[in-house]
Amino acid sequence: MKRRLLLAIEVIEFLGRLKKKDREMLLDRMERIRDFPSHFADFHEIDKTGDLDVHVTGRFAISFWDDSVDRHVKIMALRWADRPN
């Protein structure tokens, strides 16, 4: 069974402010993360929700959690890669 991809509302809001080209690229990358999360963990960070994997693609950093028990990949944050949380 394929994992479900869940996006935090802040991620959806960030996507809504981007150009269509960037939005489409990021959504495609998030689907690829969903299918193979361990292949996209560039580094780890700790936030208020716990330990997250982070993937950097282009100008963006995607923070996610592979909830293997529930079979979900949760995109917890999306931000500019050159800026702190």
Summary of the structure (lengths in Angstrom):
residues: 85
radius of gyration: 12.0
end to end distance: 33.0
largest distance: 36.0
contacts: 230
relative contact order: 0.24
helix: 33%
strand: 40%
